[in-house]
Amino acid sequence: MAPETAPIISAQGLTKRFGNFTAVDDVTFQVYPGDIVGYLGPNGSGKTTTIRMLCGLIIPTSGMAFVLGVDVVKDPEEVKRQIGYMSQKFALYDDLTVRENLEFYAGVYDVPTEQEKQRLAEIYQMAGLEARTNSPASTLSGGWRQRLALGCALVHKPPLIFLDEPTSGVDPVARREFWDLIYQLADEGTTIFVTTHYMDEAEHCSRVGFMHSGRLLAFDSPHDLKRHHLQGAAWAIDVSPLLEAVEVLSQTAGIVQARLHGDQAQVIVAGGWWTPESLTAELAGKKLTVTGIETVEPTLEDVFTLMAHQKV
């Protein structure tokens, strides 16, 4: 992103406290036009509280944020008018049809009457809802409800859309199809800010933020997060007994991190410490049987697990 480009979101020292509990603690980052930002972290890490402050839904305790150039503290209503927002439990009206839900939100967002018909047709096509316009929302599956919720959030053509865990609770196929819609929107110029706890989704974002216990641990591209925070090679090890092996590896010198990954142990190995042969021999001496070691691409889950462990 060119440095002269003005950020579409700018958060500085953003903090939110509820009584003695600090939900978001001194968060600072910038988002630029065209970004797909994946905002990651476990439940309770502060993701939703951050997004609600940026959307003007709750007021920060301290710090500041500007969204589309608007101060979220001084003019939250203007922020709401300019953005799209899809919450974890988007307020679809079950007794209304797909078309009636979209018409309702077109009215909420003051879409001009002369533009409404064309805009709804665009939403139907974008979300694949053409055959379901007269279906009550109550009859839609989880994946189709999310498509409709996304359409309602986009009906006024916002340049920036916030999606709060949009794929939570849907099947893998629906999740993949929903992300295809997100990429399509980004290709058309919409900036996307999406919270999720699915690490695989974040691999395809242009920027990723890691939240843990209210703190923003890192905010960068997936490539740079791996380059800056993982020093060493990633190996996948076929070993048994598997659980015992992970425990032993996590206490072995030169192993930066060890974790379960499917039916393998995945480790980050510090440079110069081990070869596959020497590590196999080391584990054999502890009555662990290695049947294969291969070099693999490190993942964002590796990065987050390592960073979160360092903060505990």
C-alpha positions as CSV (number, residue, x, y, z in Angstrom):
1,M,0.0,0.0,0.0
2,A,1.4,3.4,-1.0
3,P,2.4,5.4,2.0
4,E,0.6,8.5,0.8
5,T,-2.7,6.7,0.8
6,A,-4.9,7.9,3.6
7,P,-6.0,5.1,6.0
8,I,-9.7,4.1,5.8
9,I,-9.5,3.1,9.5
10,S,-7.1,4.6,12.0
11,A,-7.2,3.4,15.6
12,Q,-4.8,4.9,18.2
13,G,-4.6,3.6,21.8
14,L,-8.1,2.2,21.6
15,T,-9.2,1.0,25.0
16,K,-12.5,-0.3,26.4
17,R,-13.1,-1.1,30.1
18,F,-16.3,-2.5,31.6
19,G,-15.9,-1.8,35.3
20,N,-12.6,-3.3,36.4
21,F,-12.4,-5.5,33.3
22,T,-10.3,-4.3,30.3
23,A,-11.8,-5.9,27.2
24,V,-9.6,-4.0,24.7
25,D,-6.2,-2.6,25.9
26,D,-4.4,0.2,24.0
27,V,-5.0,-1.1,20.4
28,T,-3.3,0.8,17.6
29,F,-3.5,-0.1,13.8
30,Q,-4.4,1.3,10.4
31,V,-6.3,-0.2,7.5
32,Y,-6.0,1.1,4.0
33,P,-8.5,1.0,1.1
34,G,-8.7,-2.3,-0.6
35,D,-7.5,-4.3,2.4
36,I,-9.1,-7.6,3.6
37,V,-8.3,-7.5,7.3
38,G,-8.6,-10.7,9.3
39,Y,-8.9,-9.9,13.0
40,L,-8.2,-13.1,14.9
41,G,-8.3,-14.4,18.4
42,P,-10.1,-16.8,20.7
43,N,-13.5,-16.1,22.2
44,G,-13.2,-13.3,24.7
45,S,-10.0,-11.8,23.3
46,G,-11.6,-8.5,22.4
47,K,-12.4,-8.9,18.7
48,T,-16.1,-8.0,18.9
49,T,-15.5,-5.1,21.3
50,T,-13.0,-3.6,18.9
51,I,-15.3,-3.9,16.0
52,R,-18.2,-2.4,17.9
53,M,-16.1,0.6,18.9
54,L,-15.1,1.1,15.2
55,C,-18.7,0.9,14.1
56,G,-19.8,3.5,16.6
57,L,-21.9,1.1,18.6
58,I,-20.0,1.6,21.9
59,I,-17.8,4.5,23.0
60,P,-14.2,3.8,23.8
61,T,-13.0,4.4,27.4
62,S,-9.9,6.0,26.0
63,G,-8.0,6.4,22.7
64,M,-9.4,7.4,19.4
65,A,-10.5,6.0,16.1
66,F,-11.4,7.5,12.7
67,V,-13.4,5.5,10.2
68,L,-13.7,6.9,6.7
69,G,-12.3,10.1,8.2
70,V,-15.1,10.3,10.8
71,D,-14.4,10.4,14.5
72,V,-16.2,7.5,16.1
73,V,-16.4,9.2,19.4
74,K,-17.7,12.6,18.2
75,D,-20.0,11.4,15.4
76,P,-20.8,7.6,15.7
77,E,-24.1,8.1,13.8
78,E,-22.3,9.3,10.7
79,V,-20.0,6.2,10.9
80,K,-23.0,4.0,11.0
81,R,-24.4,5.6,7.9
82,Q,-21.3,5.2,5.9
83,I,-20.3,1.6,6.7
84,G,-21.8,-1.9,6.4
85,Y,-22.0,-4.1,9.5
86,M,-22.9,-7.7,9.8
87,S,-23.0,-8.9,13.4
88,Q,-22.6,-12.4,14.7
89,K,-26.4,-12.6,15.0
90,F,-27.6,-10.4,12.2
91,A,-31.1,-9.1,12.7
92,L,-32.9,-10.8,9.8
93,Y,-36.7,-10.8,10.1
94,D,-37.8,-14.4,9.9
95,D,-41.4,-13.6,8.9
96,L,-40.2,-11.5,6.0
97,T,-39.1,-12.8,2.6
98,V,-35.6,-12.3,1.2
99,R,-36.9,-9.4,-0.9
100,E,-38.8,-7.8,2.0
101,N,-35.7,-8.0,4.3
102,L,-33.6,-6.3,1.6
103,E,-36.3,-3.7,1.0
104,F,-36.4,-3.0,4.8
105,Y,-32.7,-2.4,5.0
106,A,-32.7,-0.3,1.9
107,G,-35.1,1.9,3.7
108,V,-33.0,1.9,6.9
109,Y,-30.0,3.0,4.9
110,D,-32.0,5.6,2.8
111,V,-31.3,4.0,-0.5
112,P,-33.0,6.4,-3.1
113,T,-36.3,4.9,-4.3
114,E,-35.2,5.2,-8.0
115,Q,-32.1,3.2,-7.3
116,E,-33.6,0.5,-5.0
117,K,-34.8,-1.9,-7.7
118,Q,-31.5,-2.0,-9.5
119,R,-29.5,-2.3,-6.2
120,L,-31.6,-5.2,-5.1
121,A,-31.1,-7.0,-8.4
122,E,-27.3,-6.5,-7.9
123,I,-27.5,-8.0,-4.4
124,Y,-29.6,-11.0,-5.7
125,Q,-26.9,-11.7,-8.3
126,M,-23.9,-11.1,-6.0
127,A,-25.3,-13.4,-3.3
128,G,-26.9,-16.0,-5.6
129,L,-30.3,-15.3,-4.2
130,E,-32.3,-14.9,-7.4
131,A,-34.3,-18.1,-6.9
132,R,-35.0,-17.3,-3.3
133,T,-36.4,-13.8,-3.4
134,N,-39.9,-14.9,-2.2
135,S,-38.6,-17.4,0.4
136,P,-39.2,-16.4,4.1
137,A,-35.9,-15.9,5.9
138,S,-37.0,-18.5,8.4
139,T,-36.8,-21.2,5.7
140,L,-33.2,-20.5,4.7
141,S,-30.3,-22.6,5.8
142,G,-27.4,-21.1,7.8
143,G,-25.3,-20.5,4.7
144,W,-28.1,-18.8,2.8
145,R,-29.1,-16.7,5.8
146,Q,-25.5,-15.4,5.9
147,R,-25.7,-14.5,2.3
148,L,-28.9,-12.6,2.9
149,A,-27.4,-10.9,6.0
150,L,-24.4,-9.8,3.9
151,G,-26.7,-8.5,1.2
152,C,-28.6,-6.4,3.8
153,A,-25.3,-4.9,5.0
154,L,-24.3,-4.1,1.5
155,V,-27.5,-2.7,0.1
156,H,-26.3,0.9,0.3
157,K,-23.0,0.2,-1.4
158,P,-20.7,1.1,1.6
159,P,-16.9,1.4,0.8
160,L,-16.1,-0.4,4.1
161,I,-17.8,-3.4,5.6
162,F,-17.3,-5.0,9.0
163,L,-18.1,-8.7,9.4
164,D,-18.2,-10.1,12.9
165,E,-17.5,-13.9,12.8
166,P,-19.6,-14.2,9.6
167,T,-18.9,-17.9,9.1
168,S,-19.3,-19.1,12.6
169,G,-21.6,-22.1,12.8
170,V,-21.9,-22.9,9.1
171,D,-20.6,-26.0,7.2
172,P,-17.3,-25.9,5.4
173,V,-18.8,-25.6,2.0
174,A,-20.9,-22.6,3.0
175,R,-17.9,-21.1,4.6
176,R,-15.8,-21.4,1.5
177,E,-18.6,-20.0,-0.7
178,F,-19.0,-17.0,1.7
179,W,-15.3,-16.2,1.4
180,D,-15.6,-16.3,-2.4
181,L,-18.2,-13.5,-1.9
182,I,-15.7,-11.6,0.3
183,Y,-13.0,-11.9,-2.4
184,Q,-15.4,-10.7,-5.0
185,L,-16.3,-7.7,-3.0
186,A,-12.7,-6.8,-2.4
187,D,-12.0,-7.1,-6.2
188,E,-14.8,-4.6,-6.7
189,G,-13.1,-2.1,-4.3
190,T,-14.8,-2.8,-1.0
191,T,-12.5,-2.8,2.1
192,I,-13.3,-5.7,4.4
193,F,-12.7,-6.0,8.1
194,V,-13.6,-9.4,9.3
195,T,-13.3,-11.0,12.8
196,T,-12.8,-14.8,12.9
197,H,-11.3,-17.6,14.9
198,Y,-10.5,-19.7,11.8
199,M,-6.8,-19.5,11.1
200,D,-7.2,-20.9,7.6
201,E,-9.4,-17.9,6.6
202,A,-6.8,-15.5,7.7
203,E,-4.2,-17.0,5.4
204,H,-6.0,-15.4,2.5
205,C,-6.3,-11.9,4.0
206,S,-4.0,-9.0,3.0
207,R,-3.5,-8.0,6.7
208,V,-4.0,-10.0,9.9
209,G,-4.3,-8.8,13.5
210,F,-3.9,-11.2,16.4
211,M,-5.9,-10.4,19.6
212,H,-5.1,-12.1,22.9
213,S,-6.6,-11.1,26.3
214,G,-7.5,-7.7,25.0
215,R,-4.1,-6.9,23.5
216,L,-3.2,-6.7,19.9
217,L,-0.1,-8.9,19.6
218,A,0.7,-8.2,15.9
219,F,-0.8,-6.6,12.8
220,D,0.8,-7.3,9.4
221,S,0.5,-9.3,6.3
222,P,0.5,-13.2,6.7
223,H,3.9,-13.4,4.9
224,D,5.5,-10.8,7.1
225,L,4.0,-12.2,10.3
226,K,5.6,-15.6,9.5
227,R,8.9,-14.0,8.5
228,H,9.2,-11.8,11.6
229,H,7.9,-14.1,14.3
230,L,9.0,-17.6,13.2
231,Q,12.7,-18.1,13.3
232,G,13.3,-21.6,12.2
233,A,12.0,-24.4,10.0
234,A,8.6,-26.1,10.3
235,W,8.6,-29.9,10.3
236,A,5.7,-32.3,10.4
237,I,6.6,-35.5,12.2
238,D,4.9,-38.9,12.0
239,V,5.6,-40.3,15.5
240,S,4.1,-42.5,18.1
241,P,2.8,-42.4,20.7
242,L,1.7,-39.0,19.4
243,L,0.6,-37.2,22.5
244,E,3.6,-38.3,24.5
245,A,5.8,-37.2,21.6
246,V,4.3,-33.7,21.5
247,E,5.0,-33.3,25.2
248,V,8.6,-34.5,24.9
249,L,9.2,-32.3,21.9
250,S,7.8,-29.2,23.7
251,Q,10.5,-29.8,26.3
252,T,13.4,-30.5,23.9
253,A,16.1,-28.0,23.4
254,G,16.1,-26.4,20.0
255,I,12.4,-27.0,19.5
256,V,10.8,-23.6,19.6
257,Q,7.3,-24.9,19.5
258,A,5.5,-28.3,19.3
259,R,1.8,-28.9,18.8
260,L,-0.6,-31.4,17.5
261,H,-1.6,-31.1,13.8
262,G,-4.0,-33.8,12.8
263,D,-2.3,-37.1,13.3
264,Q,1.2,-35.5,13.3
265,A,3.4,-33.5,15.6
266,Q,4.2,-30.1,14.0
267,V,7.3,-28.3,15.3
268,I,9.3,-25.2,14.7
269,V,13.0,-26.1,14.9
270,A,15.6,-23.4,15.7
271,G,18.3,-23.2,13.0
272,G,21.3,-25.5,13.5
273,W,19.9,-27.5,16.3
274,W,18.6,-30.7,14.6
275,T,18.6,-32.6,11.4
276,P,15.8,-35.1,10.8
277,E,18.2,-37.9,11.5
278,S,19.5,-36.5,14.8
279,L,16.0,-35.7,16.0
280,T,14.8,-39.2,15.1
281,A,17.6,-40.6,17.1
282,E,16.9,-38.3,20.1
283,L,13.2,-39.4,20.1
284,A,14.1,-43.0,19.7
285,G,16.2,-42.8,22.9
286,K,13.0,-41.7,24.6
287,K,11.1,-44.8,23.3
288,L,9.3,-42.7,20.6
289,T,9.1,-44.1,17.1
290,V,9.5,-41.7,14.1
291,T,8.3,-43.0,10.7
292,G,8.7,-39.7,8.8
293,I,9.8,-36.1,9.0
294,E,9.0,-33.6,6.3
295,T,9.4,-29.8,5.9
296,V,6.1,-28.0,5.7
297,E,5.0,-24.4,5.3
298,P,4.5,-22.7,8.6
299,T,1.0,-21.4,9.3
300,L,-0.6,-18.4,11.0
301,E,-1.7,-20.9,13.7
302,D,2.0,-21.5,14.4
303,V,2.6,-17.7,14.7
304,F,-0.4,-17.1,16.9
305,T,0.3,-20.1,19.2
306,L,3.9,-19.0,19.7
307,M,3.0,-15.4,20.3
308,A,0.2,-16.2,22.7
309,H,2.4,-18.6,24.6
310,Q,5.1,-15.9,25.0
311,K,2.5,-13.5,26.4
312,V,1.2,-15.9,29.1
